[in-house]
C-alpha cells in the first residue's frame, strides 16, 4: 500500500497465528490503508473554510474524518472531508490523492470536488481516468443516497453488521433497480455474511449495469474464490488485467488482486504462501512478505528458487543488502535464468559501482517475463552510467515505443532530450504521481526559468513524499538564493550536506 500519503489510518486486522491466513477484511479495506494510530480526539477540528492547512493539519483532519466514517458517522465524516478538500493549499498532488480516497469510500461527489481543484491536465489526466474507471458508478447518486450507502459500507466493513445491512438494503427495490453501486454494496454485505450465492447474484447485477467498473470485478473475483468453482475467479482477474489502466498505482492494484486471487485458489501450501507473499509485496507490506516467504521453503529446489528470488527482492527493498545477495545467489545457482534473482544481483552490482557486472545481469534478465521491461530499463540506466548515452537513448526510445506506461523511461528521456524535458517529466508524473525525482527535476526546470514560486510548489510535493531527500534542500536553497534570502539558502545547503555529505553542488554553493 502506498504509505507515503497521510500516514494515519489504523490497521484493523489482527495478526493471525497462521502466517498465510488473510481475512476478507484485509482484502476489502479502503485503498491504501496506512499504519499509525488515529487520534483519540473526537471533536471536530475547527478549520475555517478558507484556511491554508499545513501537512500536520491535513493529517489530523483526515484522521478525524476517517475515524467518523469508521464509526458510521458518515454525515460528519462527509462534512469534515469537504472542509479538508476546500481548505487544503492548492496542490494537484494532494487533490489527486484525496480524490482517490473519496472514491474508495463511496463519496463520489467529494471525489469530483477534489478533481475540480486540479490545475495541470498534463500531470493529472491519467490518474483521473483510472480513478473513474476503477471506482465510479454509472448511475449518479444523490447526496442522501451516497451517505446512505456509505453508512452501509462502514457497517459492513468495520462494524460487523453485514446481515442487518443486507436485510435493509434488499428491501429498497427502487434503489437496487436504479443503482449499480447499491448492488455492489449488497454483494459486499452478503459476502461478509458468507452468503456466497446471494453475493454472486448481486455483484452480477452490478456488473451488468456497469461493466467498466473494476472495483466490482475485484469483488466478484473475491466472491468466486469462495464459490464452488474458485478457478473462475482467475478469469475475472484476466478481464481486469486486460483493461487499459495506465498509472503505476492502479497497475499495482491489479497485480495485488491477481496475487491475492492466486493465493485463494491454489491448493498447494507452497503455492499459497508464495502468492500471499507476492500479494504482501505489492501492498508494500515487506515485513509480512518476508515472514511468509521464510515459512515457504520445501524439498523441491524448483520451488525454493522462486522463494529465494522473491525473498532477495524483499530484502533489497528493505535495504538489507547482504541478505538480498545471499538469497539472490541461492536462486541463481538453482536457475541462472531466474529474472528476479538476476535483477537483484544487477541492482546490487549497480549500487556498488560495478557497472559491467550489472549490465551483464540486466541483459540476461531481459528474457524474463515478469521483469523484462524493467530489465531493459536497467540496461539503459547502466549504459547511461558508463557514458554510452547513444545506446541508453536508443533503449529508452525502444521501451517507449512498446510500453507507453514506463514512467522511468520518460524521466530518463527528459534528462537526455532537453527539447522535450518538461513534457517528458510531466508524463512520468502523470503515470506515477508519487515519483519524487520527477517533481524535483520539474522544480529544477522552473528554477532555471526563474519561476521560483512554481519551483517551490513542486519542491513542496517532493518534500511531502520524502522530506529526507538531499536534493530537495539543495534546490530549495537555490530558490532562497535567487530570492535574495542568503541565510535561508545557506541553511538549506547545509541541510543537504547533512543528509549527503558528498553532494558536490551543495558544497560549491557553500564554497567548501
C-alpha positions in Angstrom: 0.0 0.0 0.0 1.1 3.5 -0.7 2.3 4.7 2.8 3.7 8.0 1.6 0.4 9.7 1.8 -1.5 10.6 5.0 0.1 8.1 7.4 -2.7 8.0 9.8 -5.1 5.2 9.1 -5.1 2.4 11.7 -4.6 -1.2 10.6 -7.6 -3.0 11.9 -7.0 -6.7 11.1 -5.3 -8.5 13.9 -2.3 -10.7 13.1 -3.3 -14.3 12.6 -1.5 -17.2 14.1 -1.4 -18.7 10.7 1.2 -16.8 8.8 -0.5 -17.1 5.4 -4.1 -16.5 6.5 -5.7 -13.3 5.1 -9.1 -12.3 6.2 -11.7 -10.8 3.8 -11.4 -7.5 5.7 -7.7 -7.4 4.6 -8.8 -7.5 1.0 -11.7 -5.0 1.1 -10.4 -2.4 3.4 -10.2 1.1 1.8 -7.4 1.6 -0.7 -4.0 2.5 0.7 -4.6 1.8 4.4 -1.8 3.3 6.4 -0.2 2.4 9.6 -0.3 4.8 12.5 -2.9 5.2 15.2 -5.9 7.5 14.9 -6.0 10.3 17.4 -8.2 9.8 20.4 -9.7 13.3 19.8 -13.4 13.0 18.7 -14.2 16.7 18.4 -14.5 18.4 15.0 -11.3 20.1 14.0 -12.3 23.7 13.8 -10.7 24.6 10.4 -12.1 27.8 8.7 -13.4 27.1 5.2 -10.7 29.2 3.6 -7.8 28.3 5.9 -4.4 27.1 4.5 -3.7 23.8 6.1 -0.2 22.6 7.0 0.9 19.0 6.5 0.0 18.2 10.1 -3.4 19.9 9.8 -4.1 17.7 6.7 -3.1 14.6 8.6 -5.2 15.4 11.7 -8.3 16.5 9.7 -8.1 13.4 7.5 -7.7 11.1 10.5 -10.7 12.6 12.4 -12.9 12.5 9.3 -11.9 8.8 8.6 -12.5 7.9 12.2 -16.0 9.3 12.0 -16.6 7.2 8.8 -15.4 4.1 10.6 -17.9 4.7 13.4 -20.6 5.2 10.8 -21.0 8.9 11.5 -20.9 9.4 7.8 -22.6 12.8 7.6 -20.0 14.4 9.9 -17.3 12.5 8.0 -18.5 13.8 4.7 -18.6 17.4 6.1 -15.0 17.1 7.5 -13.7 15.7 4.2 -15.4 18.5 2.3 -13.7 21.1 4.6 -10.4 19.4 4.0 -10.7 19.5 0.2 -11.8 23.1 0.3 -9.1 24.2 2.8 -6.0 22.4 1.6 -3.4 24.6 -0.1 -3.9 24.1 -3.9 -1.9 21.2 -5.0 -2.6 18.7 -7.8 -0.8 16.0 -5.8 -2.9 16.5 -2.7 -6.2 16.8 -4.5 -5.5 13.7 -6.6 -4.8 11.7 -3.5 -7.9 13.0 -1.8 -10.0 12.2 -5.0 -8.9 8.6 -4.9 -9.6 8.2 -1.2 -13.1 9.7 -1.5 -14.0 7.4 -4.4 -12.8 4.4 -2.4 -15.1 5.4 0.5 -18.1 5.9 -1.8 -18.0 9.7 -1.6 -18.1 10.2 -5.3 -19.3 13.9 -5.2 -16.3 14.7 -3.0 -14.0 12.8 -5.4 -15.4 15.0 -8.2 -14.9 18.1 -5.9 -11.2 17.2 -5.4 -10.8 16.7 -9.2 -12.3 20.1 -9.8 -9.4 21.7 -8.0 -6.8 20.2 -10.3 -4.8 22.7 -12.5 -2.3 20.8 -14.7 -4.0 18.4 -17.1 -0.6 17.2 -18.4 0.0 15.7 -14.9 -3.5 14.7 -13.7 -5.4 13.3 -16.7 -4.2 9.7 -16.5 -4.9 9.3 -12.8 -8.4 10.9 -13.2 -9.2 8.4 -15.8 -8.0 5.4 -13.7 -9.9 6.6 -10.6 -13.1 6.9 -12.6 -12.6 3.6 -14.4 -11.9 1.7 -11.2 -14.4 3.2 -8.8 -17.1 5.4 -10.2 -20.7 4.1 -10.6 -22.6 4.6 -13.9 -25.8 5.7 -12.2 -25.4 9.1 -10.5 -26.3 9.0 -6.8 -27.9 11.9 -4.8 -26.1 13.2 -1.8 -28.5 11.4 0.5 -28.0 8.1 -1.4 -24.3 8.4 -1.2 -24.5 9.0 2.6 -26.9 6.1 3.0 -24.7 3.6 1.1 -21.6 4.9 2.7 -23.1 4.2 6.1 -23.9 0.7 4.9 -20.3 0.2 3.7 -19.0 1.3 7.0 -21.3 -1.0 8.9 -20.3 -4.0 6.7 -16.5 -3.4 6.8 -15.9 -2.0 10.3 -18.9 -2.7 12.5 -19.8 -6.4 11.8 -23.4 -5.5 10.7 -23.5 -7.2 7.3 -26.6 -9.1 7.9 -28.5 -6.1 9.1 -27.3 -4.1 6.1 -28.4 -6.7 3.5 -31.7 -7.2 5.2 -32.4 -3.5 5.0 -30.9 -2.8 1.5 -32.7 -5.7 -0.2 -36.0 -4.1 0.7 -35.0 -0.9 -1.1 -36.1 -2.2 -4.5 -36.2 1.2 -6.3 -32.5 2.0 -5.4 -31.3 -1.5 -6.3 -33.1 -1.3 -9.7 -31.5 2.0 -10.5 -28.1 1.9 -8.9 -25.2 -0.3 -9.8 -23.3 0.8 -6.7 -26.2 -0.2 -4.4 -26.0 -3.7 -5.8 -22.2 -3.7 -5.2 -22.9 -2.8 -1.5 -25.5 -5.6 -1.3 -23.0 -8.1 -2.7 -20.3 -7.0 -0.3 -22.7 -7.5 2.6 -23.7 -10.9 1.5 -20.1 -12.0 1.1 -19.2 -10.7 4.5 -22.1 -12.8 6.0 -20.9 -15.8 4.0 -23.9 -16.0 1.7 -22.0 -16.6 -1.5 -25.0 -17.4 -3.7 -26.6 -14.0 -3.0 -23.3 -12.2 -3.1 -22.7 -13.6 -6.6 -26.2 -12.7 -7.7 -25.9 -9.0 -6.6 -22.4 -8.5 -8.0 -23.5 -9.8 -11.3 -26.3 -7.3 -11.3 -23.9 -4.5 -10.5 -21.6 -5.6 -13.3 -24.4 -5.9 -15.8 -25.3 -2.3 -15.1 -21.7 -1.1 -15.2 -19.3 -3.5 -17.0 -16.5 -0.9 -16.8 -16.2 -0.7 -13.0 -13.1 -2.7 -12.0 -13.9 -2.5 -8.2 -17.0 -4.5 -8.9 -14.9 -7.1 -10.8 -12.4 -7.2 -8.0 -15.2 -8.1 -5.6 -16.6 -10.7 -8.0 -13.1 -12.3 -8.1 -13.2 -12.5 -4.2 -16.7 -13.9 -4.2 -15.7 -16.6 -6.8 -12.7 -17.7 -4.7 -15.2 -18.8 -2.1 -17.7 -20.4 -4.5 -17.9 -24.0 -5.7 -15.8 -23.1 -8.8 -13.0 -20.9 -7.4 -10.9 -21.2 -10.5 -13.5 -19.0 -12.3 -12.0 -16.1 -10.2 -8.9 -16.2 -12.4 -11.0 -15.5 -15.5 -12.3 -12.3 -13.8 -8.7 -11.3 -13.0 -7.7 -11.8 -16.6 -10.5 -9.5 -17.6 -9.3 -6.9 -15.1 -5.7 -7.2 -16.4 -6.9 -6.6 -19.9 -8.3 -3.2 -19.0 -6.4 0.0 -20.0 -5.1 1.1 -16.6 -2.0 3.2 -17.1 -0.9 4.7 -13.8 1.5 2.9 -11.5 -0.8 2.9 -8.6 -3.7 1.2 -10.4 -1.4 -1.3 -12.1 -0.2 -2.1 -8.7 -3.7 -2.7 -7.6 -4.3 -5.1 -10.4 -1.1 -7.1 -9.6 -2.2 -7.2 -6.0 -5.7 -8.5 -7.0 -4.1 -11.2 -9.1 -1.7 -12.4 -6.4 -4.5 -12.5 -3.8 -6.7 -14.5 -6.1 -4.0 -17.0 -6.8 -3.4 -17.3 -3.1 -7.1 -18.0 -2.5 -7.4 -20.5 -5.4 -4.2 -22.5 -5.1 -4.4 -25.9 -3.2 -0.7 -26.5 -2.6 0.6 -24.9 0.6 3.8 -23.7 -1.1 1.9 -22.0 -3.9 -0.5 -20.4 -1.4 2.4 -19.0 0.7 4.3 -17.8 -2.4 1.4 -15.9 -3.8 0.4 -14.5 -0.5 3.9 -13.2 -0.1 3.7 -11.6 -3.5 0.4 -10.0 -2.5 2.1 -8.5 0.5 4.9 -7.3 -1.7 2.6 -5.4 -4.0 0.8 -4.0 -0.9 4.3 -2.8 0.3 3.9 -5.0 3.4 7.5 -6.0 3.1 7.9 -7.5 6.6 4.8 -9.6 6.1 6.1 -10.8 2.7 9.5 -11.7 4.3 7.9 -13.7 7.2 5.6 -15.5 4.8 8.5 -16.5 2.5 10.6 -17.7 5.3 8.0 -20.4 6.0 7.6 -21.3 2.3 10.7 -23.5 1.7 10.2 -27.1 0.9 12.2 -30.1 -0.5 11.7 -29.1 -4.2 14.6 -26.9 -5.5 12.4 -25.7 -8.3 10.0 -24.2 -5.7 12.8 -22.9 -3.5 14.4 -20.8 -6.3 11.2 -18.8 -6.5 11.2 -18.2 -2.8 14.9 -17.3 -2.7 14.4 -14.9 -5.6 11.4 -13.0 -4.2 13.0 -13.0 -0.7 16.0 -11.4 -2.3 13.9 -8.7 -3.8 12.1 -8.1 -0.5 15.4 -7.9 1.4 16.8 -5.5 -1.2 13.8 -3.2 -0.8 14.3 -3.3 2.9 17.9 -2.3 2.3 19.3 -5.5 3.9 21.7 -5.9 1.1 23.8 -8.8 2.4 20.7 -11.0 2.9 19.5 -9.9 -0.6 22.7 -11.0 -2.2 22.7 -14.3 -0.3 19.2 -15.2 -1.4 19.7 -14.0 -4.9 22.8 -16.2 -5.3 20.9 -19.2 -3.9 18.2 -18.7 -6.5 20.8 -18.0 -9.3 22.7 -21.2 -8.5 19.5 -23.2 -8.9 18.3 -21.4 -12.0 20.6 -18.9 -13.8 17.7 -17.6 -15.9 15.6 -16.5 -12.9 14.8 -12.9 -13.8 14.0 -11.7 -10.3 17.3 -13.0 -9.0 19.2 -11.5 -12.0 17.6 -8.2 -11.4 18.5 -8.2 -7.7 22.1 -9.1 -8.5 22.2 -6.4 -11.1 20.8 -3.8 -8.7 23.4 -4.8 -6.1 26.3 -4.6 -8.7 25.0 -1.2 -9.9 24.7 0.1 -6.3 28.3 -1.0 -5.7 29.6 0.7 -8.9 30.4 -2.5 -10.8 28.5 -1.4 -13.9 30.0 -4.1 -16.2 28.7 -6.8 -14.0 25.4 -5.1 -13.6 25.0 -4.8 -17.3 25.5 -8.5 -17.7 22.9 -9.4 -15.1 20.4 -6.9 -16.6 20.9 -8.1 -20.1 20.4 -11.7 -19.0 17.2 -10.7 -17.2 15.6 -9.2 -20.3 14.3 -12.6 -21.4 12.3 -13.0 -18.2 8.6 -12.4 -18.4 7.8 -10.6 -15.1 10.7 -8.1 -15.2 11.5 -7.8 -18.9 10.7 -4.1 -19.3 12.3 -3.2 -16.0 15.4 -5.2 -17.1 15.6 -3.3 -20.3 15.2 0.0 -18.4 18.1 -1.0 -16.1 20.2 -1.9 -19.1 19.6 1.7 -20.4 20.4 3.1 -16.9 23.7 1.3 -16.9 24.6 2.4 -20.4 23.9 6.0 -19.2 26.0 5.5 -16.1 29.1 4.3 -18.1 28.7 7.2 -20.5 27.3 5.4 -23.6 24.5 7.9 -24.0 23.5 6.9 -27.5 22.8 3.3 -26.5 20.9 4.5 -23.4 18.8 6.8 -25.6 18.1 4.1 -28.1 16.9 1.6 -25.4 14.7 4.2 -23.6 13.2 5.1 -27.0 12.6 1.4 -27.8 10.9 0.9 -24.4 8.5 3.9 -25.0 7.6 2.6 -28.5 6.3 -0.6 -26.9 5.5 0.4 -23.3 3.9 3.8 -23.0 3.3 3.4 -19.2 7.0 3.2 -18.2 7.5 6.4 -16.2 11.2 5.8 -15.6 11.8 5.8 -19.3 10.0 9.1 -19.8 12.0 10.5 -16.9 15.4 9.4 -18.3 14.4 10.6 -21.8 13.7 14.0 -20.2 17.2 14.2 -18.9 18.7 13.3 -22.3 16.4 15.3 -24.6 16.2 18.9 -23.3 13.9 19.9 -26.2 11.1 17.8 -24.6 12.3 17.8 -21.0 9.2 19.3 -19.3 6.8 17.3 -21.4 8.6 14.0 -20.5 8.9 14.9 -16.8 5.1 15.6 -16.7 4.4 12.4 -18.5 6.4 10.5 -15.9 4.4 12.1 -13.1 1.1 11.5 -14.9 1.9 7.8 -14.8 3.4 7.8 -11.2 2.3 10.8 -9.1 4.5 9.5 -6.2 7.7 9.8 -8.3 9.7 12.3 -6.3 12.6 12.5 -8.8 10.1 13.8 -11.4 8.9 16.6 -9.0 12.4 17.6 -8.1 13.6 17.8 -11.7 10.4 19.7 -12.7 11.3 22.2 -9.9 14.8 22.4 -11.3 13.5 23.4 -14.8 11.4 26.1 -13.1 14.4 27.5 -11.2 16.3 27.6 -14.5 13.5 29.8 -15.9 13.4 31.8 -12.7 9.8 30.7 -12.0 10.6 30.5 -8.3 7.0 30.2 -6.9 6.2 27.3 -9.3 9.5 25.7 -8.3 8.6 26.0 -4.6 5.2 24.3 -5.3 6.9 21.3 -7.0 9.5 21.1 -4.2 6.8 21.1 -1.6 5.3 18.0 -3.1 8.7 16.3 -3.3 9.3 17.1 0.4 5.8 15.7 1.2 6.8 12.4 -0.4 10.2 12.3 1.2 11.4 15.0 3.5 14.9 13.4 3.7 15.9 13.8 0.1 19.1 15.9 0.0 18.2 17.3 -3.5 15.1 18.9 -2.1 17.1 21.0 0.3 19.7 21.9 -2.4 17.1 23.2 -4.8 15.1 24.9 -2.1 18.4 26.6 -1.3 18.7 27.8 -4.9 15.1 29.2 -4.6 16.1 31.1 -1.5 19.3 32.3 -3.1 17.5 33.6 -6.2 15.1 35.5 -3.9 17.9 37.1 -2.1 17.4 35.1 1.1 21.0 34.3 1.8 20.7 33.0 5.3 17.8 30.6 4.4 19.8 29.5 1.3 22.8 28.6 3.4 20.8 26.7 5.9 19.2 24.6 3.1 22.5 23.9 1.5 23.9 22.8 4.9 20.9 20.5 5.4 21.5 19.0 2.0 25.1 18.2 3.1 24.0 16.7 6.5 21.9 14.2 4.5 24.5 13.6 1.8 28.0 14.9 2.8 29.4 14.2 -0.6 26.9 16.2 -2.7 29.2 18.4 -4.7 26.7 21.1 -5.9 25.8 22.0 -2.3 29.5 22.1 -1.4 30.1 24.5 -4.2 27.3 26.8 -3.0 28.9 26.9 0.4 32.4 27.3 -1.1 33.5 24.1 0.6 
